[in-house]
Amino acid sequence: MDETVKPLRAPPHISVYADQHNISNLVQTMLSSLVVDQPEDPITYLIRLLQRTTVDIPRVLVLGPPAVGKLSVAKKLSGELRAVHVTRDSLLEDQSEWSTQEHPADQMVRRIQQRLNKIDCFNRGWVLEGIPQTSLQALSLQQAGVIPEHVVLLEAPDDVLLERSLTGDVYHRTFVWPLDGLVAQRLEEGRSTSEEQRQAELQRHRCELTGLKAAYQHVLKVVNADQPHADVYQQVLAFVRTSRRSRTPRILLLGPPGSGKSHQARLLSQKYKMVDVCCGRLLRSVAADGSALGEEIQSHLDVGRPVPDFLVLQVLEERLSRVDCSCRGWILHGFPCDLQQAKSLQEIHPPNRVFFMDLPDEVCVERISLRATDPVSGQRFHAVTRPAPSSEVQNRLKTRPEDSTPSVPHTLSQHRTHTAALQCVYPHAGRIDADQDPHSVFESLESRLTAD
């Protein structure tokens, strides 16, 4: 085939460069901003966008029922993020500009759009409090190009909300009380609405809640506001500080035998469509393909010797450079096992997510004793977490030599020896407690992956 007519494909190392310099997120932000704002002069607009101190400016909605604490959270959040705090009251300040010919809901959307397009919101970002209140308003804001990066929904039981009697600006007798004694002394009782009015407002909010959650489901965080204000705020702040950057995942799972690396890799691959790259399975696949490289690998497998690193790296480099890995990302497990292997991997395909799966030796031994491999399909099964699908498969399962009880303690000892060295190569790796049920381990992994 003529090389000049093949589809052009970016080399795999381009994704590494893009991660290091945040190129993917920058391009995505610029393109989405152009599509949403549709400026008359795109070039000038993009120049102004790049001149901002940061591309990741906050765009936050703080929603919730009356008396849940939206004002307190939004005011403190905007101060910490140095963003503009936009409230419904501030948008209604100058009603002389309101048109009598336009529907009030349309006017509110237009005022929000105008306010958020001002230079202070453009440069510093914004925290919009208490808006939208309905799913229709949310849809109208989305159509107008008001797209938040984070949506915080504060929730509390109705009886708790009805007990809260708001006083003044942002203070409350039980929810958040001023630390300054002088401020506390000069507080005055606010004029609260009747219980019937508050119940009606809560009922309206509950009716719209499902629609609001659906409108912002991909950027939504629900926070229980029936707890100390400091705890509520810390949860909100941690969520808002998470960045949803677009980058090709290159995940490395490390851990002792029996820690569940293969199982978790399979779960992640199934949900996020990443390529599951098991080093041992990959080597056996290459060994069976009849190539010269495969025959060389098979000669080591036949006598039970470890496959030399230069052959393993050759196989890994070819596999991780394929289009599916470059486009969808990958999850590697079973390699590296020592310091030199880790350094070599860094040179060809450095991972951007690394997790150590921690498990006590006695649990490892117990788990390994319950697993076996199907010699026909090459799949590994476990008596508890992944039983064989049929009695036919169960009857032909075999225990691999490396999983035999006498060899396991030596394998675990070697793993513990090399773990400290691997931590030097991956100092920012996450630690996952693998001594839980597989679902809990997966949730822990998933939360760490989506946090950044």
Summary of the structure (lengths in Angstrom):
residues: 452
radius of gyration: 28.2
end to end distance: 41.9
largest distance: 87.6
contacts: 1255
relative contact order: 0.09
helix: 52%
strand: 12%
